Amino acid sequence: MDFGSIVALAVVGSGVWLWLVNMRAREIASGIAVETCRQNRAQFLDATVALDKMRPARTSNGNLKFRRTYRFEYSVQDGERHPGYVTMLGTTLELLEMGGQRWIMN
């Protein structure tokens, strides 16, 4: 195998790894959004979790991970759509925003 093939394989492998990690983080964020809506007697709307922002950040012990903010929509008795946000550092919940309330996780 020549050097170009090794580099191409490494790039493709890194892309697949990043995609899998992003899908896992989205899955966790979606579960958090659904559970938060249930606890607040709101209706989580049709799988609306979408990546809003993604940027590199450091954890408290200095490790480099991605900080991702996911947006979701929910409805309460008024029937209108309202935005909510789940911010994660890696696969750990960092911040949850819904209905003007913010929950900061430590």
C-alpha positions, 0 to 999 in steps of 0.5 A, spaced: 500 500 500 502 506 498 502 513 502 497 516 498 492 510 499 494 510 507 492 517 507 486 516 504 484 510 508 485 515 514 481 520 512 475 516 510 476 512 517 476 519 521 470 521 517 466 515 519 468 515 526 466 523 526 459 521 523 458 515 528 460 520 534 455 525 532 450 520 531 451 517 538 451 525 541 444 526 537 441 520 540 443 522 547 440 529 546 434 527 543 432 522 549 434 528 553 429 533 549 423 527 549 424 526 557 424 533 559 418 535 555 415 529 558 417 532 565 414 539 563 407 536 560 409 539 553 409 535 547 415 533 543 414 535 536 416 530 530 423 528 531 425 535 531 432 535 534 437 538 529 444 540 530 445 547 531 452 549 532 458 544 533 465 547 535 471 544 539 472 545 546 476 543 552 473 539 558 475 541 565 481 536 565 483 539 559 481 533 554 479 536 547 472 534 545 466 537 541 461 542 544 454 541 540 448 545 541 442 541 538 435 545 537 428 541 538 421 544 538 415 542 543 408 545 544 404 546 550 397 547 551 397 553 546 399 549 540 404 553 538 411 551 536 417 553 541 424 552 541 428 548 546 436 547 546 440 541 549 448 543 549 453 537 550 460 537 551 462 530 548 456 525 550 455 529 556 449 534 558 452 541 559 446 545 558 438 545 557 434 550 555 426 550 555 421 555 556 425 560 558 428 556 563 436 554 563 438 548 567 446 548 567 449 541 569 456 540 572 
